[in-house]
Amino acid sequence: MRASAALCACVAAGGAVGAVLRWSAGEVVPDGSGFPWTTFAINVSGALLLALLQGLALVRRSPAWGAALGPGLLGGYTTLSAYSEQARALLDDGRVPLAAAYVLGTLLACLVAVALADTLTSRREPVDAP
C-alpha cells in the first residue's frame, strides 16, 4: 500500500519531534562510559509508549495521528542505531559482560514494558468518544 503525502508528512513531523526529544535527553543526561542508561531508558520508555498507543481512541480513529505518534514521534525517539553502536563499543573495549547485560537487558526490559502496556490496555474496554 502506498503512503499518502499527508501520512508521510505526519511521520516526518512526528519524527522530527521524536529525534529532538531523543537528542535532548542525551544532552541532559549523557550516557558516559559505563552502562548506557540514557539510551536504555529511551528505548524502554519508547517501547512502552508505542505499545500503549493502540489504547488511545485518537490513534485508533485517525491514521494520521497513528502515523505521527507511532513511526513518527516514537520512531524518532527510540534508537536502534545508538543501541547497536554502544554495544559494539563496549565489546571493542573488552567489556563483554557489560555489553551482554546491555543488549539482553534492553531486550528484556522492552518486552516487559510491552507486556505491561498490554496488561494496562486490556484491563479496560476502550471507550471511543462520540
VENPELIN-V939172 format. One record per helix or strand of 2 or more residues. SS is the DSSP state (H for helix, E for strand). FROM is the first residue (numbers start at 1). TO is the last residue. Records with the same first field share a line. If there is no record, write none. Layout:
SS = FROM-TO + FROM-TO
This chain:
H = 5-28 + 37-55 + 57-61 + 63-77 + 80-92 + 96-122
